[in-house]
């Protein structure tokens, strides 16, 4: 799906009287078939966004956070240099923000599931879950630039760009 906001804003246009009339008049879809397709589009959208949010949470909790913690342990054992302390402070701050972002995404996802209708759930994903997921991604992207390559278990962006 091209753009989350565009998709969620566009789907209701398929339920207008004019849309139903056009689809029926040209024999594309009956009213019932169109309504069924729209329901499937909503459900698919929510399902895909939910899978993406769950993957982001899983990666953050089980891959990124442990790698960050290991790096913090190495920095703590490295001694009292101002430079090391500065890096450790930055990484520790990002680790705290990471934990907060995980919690925020979990909360947004939970609230979306309680939205009451599939359309409201989709809008909640656009308005709350996806922004929370993007915030989490921003923190992970920053950690990727700081955590030791040997400890970072995922391909780093620069590795993806420059490996032939």
Number of C-alpha atoms within 10 A of each C-alpha: 7 6 9 17 13 11 17 19 13 11 15 13 13 15 15 10 10 11 15 20 15 14 16 16 11 9 9 12 17 16 17 11 14 18 15 12 14 17 15 12 15 20 16 13 20 22 13 12 19 19 11 14 22 16 12 17 21 13 14 21 15 10 14 22 19 16 22 24 16 15 21 20 12 13 19 13 10 11 10 10 9 9 9 15 15 12 15 19 14 14 21 16 11 18 21 12 16 24 14 13 23 21 15 18 24 18 14 21 23 12 16 24 17 12 15 10 12 17 18 16 22 28 20 20 28 22 15 18 26 20 14 23 23 15 18 23 17 14 16 22 13 12 21 20 13 16 19 15 12 8 14 20 13 13 10 13 11 9 10 9 8 7 6 5
